[in-house]
């Protein structure tokens, strides 16, 4: 398994959109995204002006139902 880099939230949101996710709502500084065909696949991205920590990014990838290599290809 490949290690996750530290990335900005905007890149994470774009990668999730490429994977078929759409923005459902924004609550405060958190973007809540849902997959178009499978509503059970949801991901919450904290949208702050700093890189996401690797543990947070790993949790987002897991919530989205993706594996790390697939997510890295979407970046």
PyMOL Python script that loads the backbone (N, CA, C, O; Angstrom):
from pymol import cmd

cmd.read_pdbstr("""\
ATOM      1  N   UNK A   1       0.844  -1.178   0.000  1.00  0.00           N
ATOM      2  CA  UNK A   1       0.000   0.000   0.000  1.00  0.00           C
ATOM      3  C   UNK A   1       0.889   1.240   0.000  1.00  0.00           C
ATOM      4  O   UNK A   1       1.911   1.289   0.684  1.00  0.00           O
ATOM      5  N   UNK A   2       0.492   2.210  -0.755  1.00  0.00           N
ATOM      6  CA  UNK A   2       1.228   3.444  -0.902  1.00  0.00           C
ATOM      7  C   UNK A   2       0.860   4.414   0.206  1.00  0.00           C
ATOM      8  O   UNK A   2      -0.276   4.429   0.681  1.00  0.00           O
ATOM      9  N   UNK A   3       1.819   5.215   0.611  1.00  0.00           N
ATOM     10  CA  UNK A   3       1.562   6.210   1.655  1.00  0.00           C
ATOM     11  C   UNK A   3       0.818   7.392   1.073  1.00  0.00           C
ATOM     12  O   UNK A   3       1.011   7.749  -0.089  1.00  0.00           O
ATOM     13  N   UNK A   4      -0.023   7.993   1.874  1.00  0.00           N
ATOM     14  CA  UNK A   4      -0.784   9.160   1.453  1.00  0.00           C
ATOM     15  C   UNK A   4       0.025  10.429   1.680  1.00  0.00           C
ATOM     16  O   UNK A   4       0.635  10.592   2.737  1.00  0.00           O
ATOM     17  N   UNK A   5       0.039  11.328   0.703  1.00  0.00           N
ATOM     18  CA  UNK A   5       0.716  12.610   0.910  1.00  0.00           C
ATOM     19  C   UNK A   5      -0.197  13.590   1.633  1.00  0.00           C
ATOM     20  O   UNK A   5      -1.406  13.374   1.714  1.00  0.00           O
ATOM     21  N   UNK A   6       0.371  14.648   2.151  1.00  0.00           N
ATOM     22  CA  UNK A   6      -0.439  15.716   2.727  1.00  0.00           C
ATOM     23  C   UNK A   6      -0.925  16.577   1.567  1.00  0.00           C
ATOM     24  O   UNK A   6      -0.117  17.073   0.783  1.00  0.00           O
ATOM     25  N   UNK A   7      -2.236  16.760   1.453  1.00  0.00           N
ATOM     26  CA  UNK A   7      -2.804  17.535   0.345  1.00  0.00           C
ATOM     27  C   UNK A   7      -3.812  18.540   0.872  1.00  0.00           C
ATOM     28  O   UNK A   7      -4.317  18.414   1.988  1.00  0.00           O
ATOM     29  N   UNK A   8      -4.092  19.528   0.058  1.00  0.00           N
ATOM     30  CA  UNK A   8      -5.079  20.552   0.386  1.00  0.00           C
ATOM     31  C   UNK A   8      -6.488  20.002   0.198  1.00  0.00           C
ATOM     32  O   UNK A   8      -6.696  19.114  -0.630  1.00  0.00           O
ATOM     33  N   UNK A   9      -7.442  20.506   0.939  1.00  0.00           N
ATOM     34  CA  UNK A   9      -8.819  20.026   0.821  1.00  0.00           C
ATOM     35  C   UNK A   9      -9.410  20.195  -0.578  1.00  0.00           C
ATOM     36  O   UNK A   9     -10.222  19.372  -1.001  1.00  0.00           O
ATOM     37  N   UNK A  10      -9.022  21.240  -1.299  1.00  0.00           N
ATOM     38  CA  UNK A  10      -9.560  21.462  -2.643  1.00  0.00           C
ATOM     39  C   UNK A  10      -9.208  20.300  -3.569  1.00  0.00           C
ATOM     40  O   UNK A  10     -10.033  19.889  -4.384  1.00  0.00           O
ATOM     41  N   UNK A  11      -7.993  19.770  -3.451  1.00  0.00           N
ATOM     42  CA  UNK A  11      -7.588  18.621  -4.281  1.00  0.00           C
ATOM     43  C   UNK A  11      -8.368  17.376  -3.902  1.00  0.00           C
ATOM     44  O   UNK A  11      -8.708  16.570  -4.768  1.00  0.00           O
ATOM     45  N   UNK A  12      -8.656  17.209  -2.619  1.00  0.00           N
ATOM     46  CA  UNK A  12      -9.428  16.055  -2.162  1.00  0.00           C
ATOM     47  C   UNK A  12     -10.851  16.127  -2.712  1.00  0.00           C
ATOM     48  O   UNK A  12     -11.391  15.120  -3.171  1.00  0.00           O
ATOM     49  N   UNK A  13     -11.455  17.307  -2.669  1.00  0.00           N
ATOM     50  CA  UNK A  13     -12.814  17.481  -3.180  1.00  0.00           C
ATOM     51  C   UNK A  13     -12.845  17.179  -4.679  1.00  0.00           C
ATOM     52  O   UNK A  13     -13.753  16.493  -5.149  1.00  0.00           O
ATOM     53  N   UNK A  14     -11.860  17.685  -5.438  1.00  0.00           N
ATOM     54  CA  UNK A  14     -11.810  17.414  -6.881  1.00  0.00           C
ATOM     55  C   UNK A  14     -11.631  15.929  -7.162  1.00  0.00           C
ATOM     56  O   UNK A  14     -12.251  15.396  -8.082  1.00  0.00           O
ATOM     57  N   UNK A  15     -10.801  15.262  -6.389  1.00  0.00           N
ATOM     58  CA  UNK A  15     -10.586  13.827  -6.581  1.00  0.00           C
ATOM     59  C   UNK A  15     -11.867  13.039  -6.299  1.00  0.00           C
ATOM     60  O   UNK A  15     -12.188  12.096  -7.021  1.00  0.00           O
ATOM     61  N   UNK A  16     -12.588  13.420  -5.261  1.00  0.00           N
ATOM     62  CA  UNK A  16     -13.844  12.743  -4.952  1.00  0.00           C
ATOM     63  C   UNK A  16     -14.885  12.999  -6.042  1.00  0.00           C
ATOM     64  O   UNK A  16     -15.674  12.113  -6.370  1.00  0.00           O
ATOM     65  N   UNK A  17     -14.887  14.202  -6.597  1.00  0.00           N
ATOM     66  CA  UNK A  17     -15.809  14.487  -7.696  1.00  0.00           C
ATOM     67  C   UNK A  17     -15.491  13.619  -8.913  1.00  0.00           C
ATOM     68  O   UNK A  17     -16.400  13.155  -9.601  1.00  0.00           O
ATOM     69  N   UNK A  18     -14.208  13.402  -9.179  1.00  0.00           N
ATOM     70  CA  UNK A  18     -13.817  12.510 -10.278  1.00  0.00           C
ATOM     71  C   UNK A  18     -14.265  11.074 -10.012  1.00  0.00           C
ATOM     72  O   UNK A  18     -14.507  10.316 -10.951  1.00  0.00           O
ATOM     73  N   UNK A  19     -14.374  10.703  -8.750  1.00  0.00           N
ATOM     74  CA  UNK A  19     -14.787   9.350  -8.378  1.00  0.00           C
ATOM     75  C   UNK A  19     -16.309   9.203  -8.364  1.00  0.00           C
ATOM     76  O   UNK A  19     -16.817   8.123  -8.065  1.00  0.00           O
ATOM     77  N   UNK A  20     -17.041  10.271  -8.683  1.00  0.00           N
ATOM     78  CA  UNK A  20     -18.485  10.178  -8.759  1.00  0.00           C
ATOM     79  C   UNK A  20     -19.223  10.752  -7.563  1.00  0.00           C
ATOM     80  O   UNK A  20     -20.414  10.492  -7.395  1.00  0.00           O
ATOM     81  N   UNK A  21     -18.553  11.515  -6.744  1.00  0.00           N
ATOM     82  CA  UNK A  21     -19.192  12.137  -5.587  1.00  0.00           C
ATOM     83  C   UNK A  21     -19.675  13.539  -5.952  1.00  0.00           C
ATOM     84  O   UNK A  21     -19.090  14.205  -6.806  1.00  0.00           O
ATOM     85  N   UNK A  22     -20.732  13.970  -5.306  1.00  0.00           N
ATOM     86  CA  UNK A  22     -21.241  15.329  -5.480  1.00  0.00           C
ATOM     87  C   UNK A  22     -21.394  15.976  -4.110  1.00  0.00           C
ATOM     88  O   UNK A  22     -21.546  15.298  -3.094  1.00  0.00           O
ATOM     89  N   UNK A  23     -21.351  17.308  -4.109  1.00  0.00           N
ATOM     90  CA  UNK A  23     -21.501  18.062  -2.878  1.00  0.00           C
ATOM     91  C   UNK A  23     -22.972  18.033  -2.463  1.00  0.00           C
ATOM     92  O   UNK A  23     -23.838  18.437  -3.240  1.00  0.00           O
ATOM     93  N   UNK A  24     -23.260  17.567  -1.265  1.00  0.00           N
ATOM     94  CA  UNK A  24     -24.632  17.561  -0.775  1.00  0.00           C
ATOM     95  C   UNK A  24     -24.915  18.795   0.077  1.00  0.00           C
ATOM     96  O   UNK A  24     -25.965  19.423  -0.053  1.00  0.00           O
ATOM     97  N   UNK A  25     -23.971  19.132   0.946  1.00  0.00           N
ATOM     98  CA  UNK A  25     -24.160  20.332   1.753  1.00  0.00           C
ATOM     99  C   UNK A  25     -22.845  20.738   2.380  1.00  0.00           C
ATOM    100  O   UNK A  25     -21.891  19.963   2.440  1.00  0.00           O
ATOM    101  N   UNK A  26     -22.823  21.968   2.844  1.00  0.00           N
ATOM    102  CA  UNK A  26     -21.664  22.508   3.553  1.00  0.00           C
ATOM    103  C   UNK A  26     -22.163  22.942   4.921  1.00  0.00           C
ATOM    104  O   UNK A  26     -23.083  23.752   5.035  1.00  0.00           O
ATOM    105  N   UNK A  27     -21.547  22.396   5.945  1.00  0.00           N
ATOM    106  CA  UNK A  27     -21.885  22.757   7.318  1.00  0.00           C
ATOM    107  C   UNK A  27     -20.636  23.343   7.953  1.00  0.00           C
ATOM    108  O   UNK A  27     -19.678  22.627   8.245  1.00  0.00           O
ATOM    109  N   UNK A  28     -20.658  24.639   8.161  1.00  0.00           N
ATOM    110  CA  UNK A  28     -19.473  25.295   8.695  1.00  0.00           C
ATOM    111  C   UNK A  28     -18.344  25.200   7.701  1.00  0.00           C
ATOM    112  O   UNK A  28     -18.460  25.697   6.581  1.00  0.00           O
ATOM    113  N   UNK A  29     -17.250  24.567   8.091  1.00  0.00           N
ATOM    114  CA  UNK A  29     -16.112  24.413   7.194  1.00  0.00           C
ATOM    115  C   UNK A  29     -15.948  22.959   6.759  1.00  0.00           C
ATOM    116  O   UNK A  29     -14.844  22.542   6.409  1.00  0.00           O
ATOM    117  N   UNK A  30     -17.027  22.188   6.777  1.00  0.00           N
ATOM    118  CA  UNK A  30     -16.979  20.784   6.382  1.00  0.00           C
ATOM    119  C   UNK A  30     -17.876  20.547   5.171  1.00  0.00           C
ATOM    120  O   UNK A  30     -19.062  20.877   5.178  1.00  0.00           O
ATOM    121  N   UNK A  31     -17.277  19.962   4.129  1.00  0.00           N
ATOM    122  CA  UNK A  31     -18.022  19.628   2.920  1.00  0.00           C
ATOM    123  C   UNK A  31     -18.489  18.189   3.042  1.00  0.00           C
ATOM    124  O   UNK A  31     -17.687  17.287   3.283  1.00  0.00           O
ATOM    125  N   UNK A  32     -19.780  17.977   2.877  1.00  0.00           N
ATOM    126  CA  UNK A  32     -20.333  16.633   2.956  1.00  0.00           C
ATOM    127  C   UNK A  32     -20.697  16.190   1.548  1.00  0.00           C
ATOM    128  O   UNK A  32     -21.528  16.802   0.877  1.00  0.00           O
ATOM    129  N   UNK A  33     -20.050  15.105   1.116  1.00  0.00           N
ATOM    130  CA  UNK A  33     -20.207  14.632  -0.249  1.00  0.00           C
ATOM    131  C   UNK A  33     -20.807  13.236  -0.253  1.00  0.00           C
ATOM    132  O   UNK A  33     -20.520  12.421   0.624  1.00  0.00           O
ATOM    133  N   UNK A  34     -21.645  12.968  -1.252  1.00  0.00           N
ATOM    134  CA  UNK A  34     -22.309  11.677  -1.388  1.00  0.00           C
ATOM    135  C   UNK A  34     -22.078  11.167  -2.803  1.00  0.00           C
ATOM    136  O   UNK A  34     -22.021  11.949  -3.752  1.00  0.00           O
ATOM    137  N   UNK A  35     -21.944   9.849  -2.939  1.00  0.00           N
ATOM    138  CA  UNK A  35     -21.754   9.248  -4.260  1.00  0.00           C
ATOM    139  C   UNK A  35     -23.062   9.309  -5.035  1.00  0.00           C
ATOM    140  O   UNK A  35     -24.141   9.173  -4.458  1.00  0.00           O
ATOM    141  N   UNK A  36     -22.960   9.513  -6.346  1.00  0.00           N
ATOM    142  CA  UNK A  36     -24.144   9.693  -7.189  1.00  0.00           C
ATOM    143  C   UNK A  36     -25.010   8.444  -7.223  1.00  0.00           C
ATOM    144  O   UNK A  36     -26.229   8.546  -7.085  1.00  0.00           O
ATOM    145  N   UNK A  37     -24.417   7.267  -7.403  1.00  0.00           N
ATOM    146  CA  UNK A  37     -25.207   6.048  -7.568  1.00  0.00           C
ATOM    147  C   UNK A  37     -25.399   5.264  -6.278  1.00  0.00           C
ATOM    148  O   UNK A  37     -26.323   4.456  -6.186  1.00  0.00           O
ATOM    149  N   UNK A  38     -24.550   5.484  -5.284  1.00  0.00           N
ATOM    150  CA  UNK A  38     -24.636   4.740  -4.032  1.00  0.00           C
ATOM    151  C   UNK A  38     -24.667   5.732  -2.872  1.00  0.00           C
ATOM    152  O   UNK A  38     -23.618   6.188  -2.416  1.00  0.00           O
ATOM    153  N   UNK A  39     -25.852   6.062  -2.398  1.00  0.00           N
ATOM    154  CA  UNK A  39     -26.009   7.085  -1.359  1.00  0.00           C
ATOM    155  C   UNK A  39     -25.396   6.685  -0.024  1.00  0.00           C
ATOM    156  O   UNK A  39     -25.194   7.538   0.840  1.00  0.00           O
ATOM    157  N   UNK A  40     -25.097   5.399   0.160  1.00  0.00           N
ATOM    158  CA  UNK A  40     -24.480   4.948   1.403  1.00  0.00           C
ATOM    159  C   UNK A  40     -23.005   5.351   1.473  1.00  0.00           C
ATOM    160  O   UNK A  40     -22.422   5.377   2.557  1.00  0.00           O
ATOM    161  N   UNK A  41     -22.401   5.663   0.325  1.00  0.00           N
ATOM    162  CA  UNK A  41     -21.006   6.105   0.299  1.00  0.00           C
ATOM    163  C   UNK A  41     -20.969   7.617   0.490  1.00  0.00           C
ATOM    164  O   UNK A  41     -21.296   8.384  -0.415  1.00  0.00           O
ATOM    165  N   UNK A  42     -20.561   8.026   1.693  1.00  0.00           N
ATOM    166  CA  UNK A  42     -20.485   9.439   2.038  1.00  0.00           C
ATOM    167  C   UNK A  42     -19.103   9.772   2.560  1.00  0.00           C
ATOM    168  O   UNK A  42     -18.429   8.923   3.144  1.00  0.00           O
ATOM    169  N   UNK A  43     -18.689  10.990   2.353  1.00  0.00           N
ATOM    170  CA  UNK A  43     -17.402  11.439   2.867  1.00  0.00           C
ATOM    171  C   UNK A  43     -17.529  12.887   3.321  1.00  0.00           C
ATOM    172  O   UNK A  43     -18.179  13.702   2.666  1.00  0.00           O
ATOM    173  N   UNK A  44     -16.906  13.192   4.439  1.00  0.00           N
ATOM    174  CA  UNK A  44     -16.883  14.552   4.970  1.00  0.00           C
ATOM    175  C   UNK A  44     -15.459  15.071   4.900  1.00  0.00           C
ATOM    176  O   UNK A  44     -14.536  14.453   5.429  1.00  0.00           O
ATOM    177  N   UNK A  45     -15.284  16.217   4.240  1.00  0.00           N
ATOM    178  CA  UNK A  45     -13.958  16.803   4.059  1.00  0.00           C
ATOM    179  C   UNK A  45     -13.887  18.106   4.842  1.00  0.00           C
ATOM    180  O   UNK A  45     -14.620  19.044   4.530  1.00  0.00           O
ATOM    181  N   UNK A  46     -13.011  18.189   5.867  1.00  0.00           N
ATOM    182  CA  UNK A  46     -12.830  19.464   6.571  1.00  0.00           C
ATOM    183  C   UNK A  46     -12.089  20.435   5.655  1.00  0.00           C
ATOM    184  O   UNK A  46     -10.977  20.144   5.213  1.00  0.00           O
ATOM    185  N   UNK A  47     -12.688  21.569   5.373  1.00  0.00           N
ATOM    186  CA  UNK A  47     -12.153  22.508   4.389  1.00  0.00           C
ATOM    187  C   UNK A  47     -11.553  23.713   5.106  1.00  0.00           C
ATOM    188  O   UNK A  47     -12.217  24.727   5.320  1.00  0.00           O
ATOM    189  N   UNK A  48     -10.275  23.574   5.473  1.00  0.00           N
ATOM    190  CA  UNK A  48      -9.534  24.647   6.120  1.00  0.00           C
ATOM    191  C   UNK A  48      -8.389  25.054   5.196  1.00  0.00           C
ATOM    192  O   UNK A  48      -8.116  24.364   4.213  1.00  0.00           O
ATOM    193  N   UNK A  49      -7.731  26.140   5.490  1.00  0.00           N
ATOM    194  CA  UNK A  49      -6.642  26.623   4.641  1.00  0.00           C
ATOM    195  C   UNK A  49      -5.306  26.009   5.017  1.00  0.00           C
ATOM    196  O   UNK A  49      -4.308  26.717   5.157  1.00  0.00           O
ATOM    197  N   UNK A  50      -5.285  24.682   5.182  1.00  0.00           N
ATOM    198  CA  UNK A  50      -4.048  23.989   5.478  1.00  0.00           C
ATOM    199  C   UNK A  50      -4.160  22.553   4.976  1.00  0.00           C
ATOM    200  O   UNK A  50      -5.256  22.058   4.714  1.00  0.00           O
ATOM    201  N   UNK A  51      -3.023  21.901   4.846  1.00  0.00           N
ATOM    202  CA  UNK A  51      -3.004  20.512   4.384  1.00  0.00           C
ATOM    203  C   UNK A  51      -3.740  19.619   5.375  1.00  0.00           C
ATOM    204  O   UNK A  51      -3.702  19.834   6.586  1.00  0.00           O
ATOM    205  N   UNK A  52      -4.410  18.612   4.824  1.00  0.00           N
ATOM    206  CA  UNK A  52      -5.054  17.619   5.682  1.00  0.00           C
ATOM    207  C   UNK A  52      -4.001  16.668   6.218  1.00  0.00           C
ATOM    208  O   UNK A  52      -3.077  16.289   5.499  1.00  0.00           O
ATOM    209  N   UNK A  53      -4.136  16.285   7.466  1.00  0.00           N
ATOM    210  CA  UNK A  53      -3.201  15.326   8.043  1.00  0.00           C
ATOM    211  C   UNK A  53      -3.437  13.958   7.417  1.00  0.00           C
ATOM    212  O   UNK A  53      -4.524  13.662   6.922  1.00  0.00           O
ATOM    213  N   UNK A  54      -2.415  13.144   7.449  1.00  0.00           N
ATOM    214  CA  UNK A  54      -2.487  11.840   6.786  1.00  0.00           C
ATOM    215  C   UNK A  54      -3.560  10.946   7.378  1.00  0.00           C
ATOM    216  O   UNK A  54      -4.214  10.207   6.642  1.00  0.00           O
ATOM    217  N   UNK A  55      -3.757  10.992   8.676  1.00  0.00           N
ATOM    218  CA  UNK A  55      -4.791  10.183   9.316  1.00  0.00           C
ATOM    219  C   UNK A  55      -6.188  10.628   8.910  1.00  0.00           C
ATOM    220  O   UNK A  55      -7.072   9.799   8.694  1.00  0.00           O
ATOM    221  N   UNK A  56      -6.384  11.935   8.806  1.00  0.00           N
ATOM    222  CA  UNK A  56      -7.669  12.471   8.364  1.00  0.00           C
ATOM    223  C   UNK A  56      -7.931  12.084   6.917  1.00  0.00           C
ATOM    224  O   UNK A  56      -9.044  11.695   6.564  1.00  0.00           O
ATOM    225  N   UNK A  57      -6.911  12.189   6.085  1.00  0.00           N
ATOM    226  CA  UNK A  57      -7.044  11.830   4.679  1.00  0.00           C
ATOM    227  C   UNK A  57      -7.353  10.345   4.521  1.00  0.00           C
ATOM    228  O   UNK A  57      -8.161   9.964   3.675  1.00  0.00           O
ATOM    229  N   UNK A  58      -6.720   9.518   5.322  1.00  0.00           N
ATOM    230  CA  UNK A  58      -6.985   8.080   5.277  1.00  0.00           C
ATOM    231  C   UNK A  58      -8.431   7.792   5.668  1.00  0.00           C
ATOM    232  O   UNK A  58      -9.070   6.926   5.071  1.00  0.00           O
ATOM    233  N   UNK A  59      -8.955   8.507   6.663  1.00  0.00           N
ATOM    234  CA  UNK A  59     -10.345   8.321   7.076  1.00  0.00           C
ATOM    235  C   UNK A  59     -11.312   8.740   5.971  1.00  0.00           C
ATOM    236  O   UNK A  59     -12.342   8.094   5.778  1.00  0.00           O
ATOM    237  N   UNK A  60     -10.997   9.808   5.246  1.00  0.00           N
ATOM    238  CA  UNK A  60     -11.841  10.258   4.133  1.00  0.00           C
ATOM    239  C   UNK A  60     -11.865   9.208   3.032  1.00  0.00           C
ATOM    240  O   UNK A  60     -12.923   8.909   2.479  1.00  0.00           O
ATOM    241  N   UNK A  61     -10.698   8.646   2.711  1.00  0.00           N
ATOM    242  CA  UNK A  61     -10.611   7.609   1.678  1.00  0.00           C
ATOM    243  C   UNK A  61     -11.425   6.393   2.092  1.00  0.00           C
ATOM    244  O   UNK A  61     -12.116   5.794   1.268  1.00  0.00           O
ATOM    245  N   UNK A  62     -11.345   6.030   3.354  1.00  0.00           N
ATOM    246  CA  UNK A  62     -12.106   4.882   3.855  1.00  0.00           C
ATOM    247  C   UNK A  62     -13.607   5.154   3.820  1.00  0.00           C
ATOM    248  O   UNK A  62     -14.381   4.279   3.433  1.00  0.00           O
ATOM    249  N   UNK A  63     -14.028   6.351   4.219  1.00  0.00           N
ATOM    250  CA  UNK A  63     -15.444   6.717   4.164  1.00  0.00           C
ATOM    251  C   UNK A  63     -15.977   6.638   2.746  1.00  0.00           C
ATOM    252  O   UNK A  63     -17.113   6.222   2.521  1.00  0.00           O
ATOM    253  N   UNK A  64     -15.147   7.043   1.786  1.00  0.00           N
ATOM    254  CA  UNK A  64     -15.562   7.070   0.382  1.00  0.00           C
ATOM    255  C   UNK A  64     -15.613   5.677  -0.236  1.00  0.00           C
ATOM    256  O   UNK A  64     -16.153   5.506  -1.329  1.00  0.00           O
ATOM    257  N   UNK A  65     -15.067   4.695   0.440  1.00  0.00           N
ATOM    258  CA  UNK A  65     -15.077   3.344  -0.087  1.00  0.00           C
ATOM    259  C   UNK A  65     -14.041   3.124  -1.171  1.00  0.00           C
ATOM    260  O   UNK A  65     -14.208   2.258  -2.029  1.00  0.00           O
ATOM    261  N   UNK A  66     -12.975   3.900  -1.136  1.00  0.00           N
ATOM    262  CA  UNK A  66     -11.889   3.784  -2.110  1.00  0.00           C
ATOM    263  C   UNK A  66     -10.681   3.148  -1.445  1.00  0.00           C
ATOM    264  O   UNK A  66     -10.580   3.121  -0.218  1.00  0.00           O
ATOM    265  N   UNK A  67      -9.767   2.637  -2.257  1.00  0.00           N
ATOM    266  CA  UNK A  67      -8.486   2.228  -1.690  1.00  0.00           C
ATOM    267  C   UNK A  67      -7.471   3.335  -1.973  1.00  0.00           C
ATOM    268  O   UNK A  67      -7.718   4.214  -2.799  1.00  0.00           O
ATOM    269  N   UNK A  68      -6.350   3.288  -1.298  1.00  0.00           N
ATOM    270  CA  UNK A  68      -5.374   4.375  -1.354  1.00  0.00           C
ATOM    271  C   UNK A  68      -4.834   4.558  -2.769  1.00  0.00           C
ATOM    272  O   UNK A  68      -4.722   5.690  -3.241  1.00  0.00           O
ATOM    273  N   UNK A  69      -4.499   3.468  -3.451  1.00  0.00           N
ATOM    274  CA  UNK A  69      -3.944   3.581  -4.797  1.00  0.00           C
ATOM    275  C   UNK A  69      -4.953   4.211  -5.761  1.00  0.00           C
ATOM    276  O   UNK A  69      -4.585   5.037  -6.597  1.00  0.00           O
ATOM    277  N   UNK A  70      -6.206   3.827  -5.645  1.00  0.00           N
ATOM    278  CA  UNK A  70      -7.243   4.403  -6.507  1.00  0.00           C
ATOM    279  C   UNK A  70      -7.390   5.897  -6.227  1.00  0.00           C
ATOM    280  O   UNK A  70      -7.531   6.688  -7.159  1.00  0.00           O
ATOM    281  N   UNK A  71      -7.357   6.283  -4.968  1.00  0.00           N
ATOM    282  CA  UNK A  71      -7.468   7.696  -4.601  1.00  0.00           C
ATOM    283  C   UNK A  71      -6.301   8.487  -5.149  1.00  0.00           C
ATOM    284  O   UNK A  71      -6.484   9.595  -5.651  1.00  0.00           O
ATOM    285  N   UNK A  72      -5.095   7.930  -5.058  1.00  0.00           N
ATOM    286  CA  UNK A  72      -3.910   8.644  -5.569  1.00  0.00           C
ATOM    287  C   UNK A  72      -3.983   8.846  -7.070  1.00  0.00           C
ATOM    288  O   UNK A  72      -3.512   9.866  -7.573  1.00  0.00           O
ATOM    289  N   UNK A  73      -4.567   7.894  -7.805  1.00  0.00           N
ATOM    290  CA  UNK A  73      -4.734   8.078  -9.246  1.00  0.00           C
ATOM    291  C   UNK A  73      -5.725   9.204  -9.555  1.00  0.00           C
ATOM    292  O   UNK A  73      -5.599   9.876 -10.579  1.00  0.00           O
ATOM    293  N   UNK A  74      -6.699   9.409  -8.681  1.00  0.00           N
ATOM    294  CA  UNK A  74      -7.690  10.458  -8.881  1.00  0.00           C
ATOM    295  C   UNK A  74      -7.156  11.842  -8.562  1.00  0.00           C
ATOM    296  O   UNK A  74      -7.695  12.834  -9.052  1.00  0.00           O
ATOM    297  N   UNK A  75      -6.105  11.932  -7.748  1.00  0.00           N
ATOM    298  CA  UNK A  75      -5.524  13.240  -7.407  1.00  0.00           C
ATOM    299  C   UNK A  75      -4.947  13.857  -8.617  1.00  0.00           C
ATOM    300  O   UNK A  75      -4.408  14.962  -8.550  1.00  0.00           O
TER     301      UNK A  75
END
""", "prot")
cmd.dss("prot")
cmd.show_as("cartoon", "prot")
cmd.util.cbc("prot")
cmd.orient("prot")
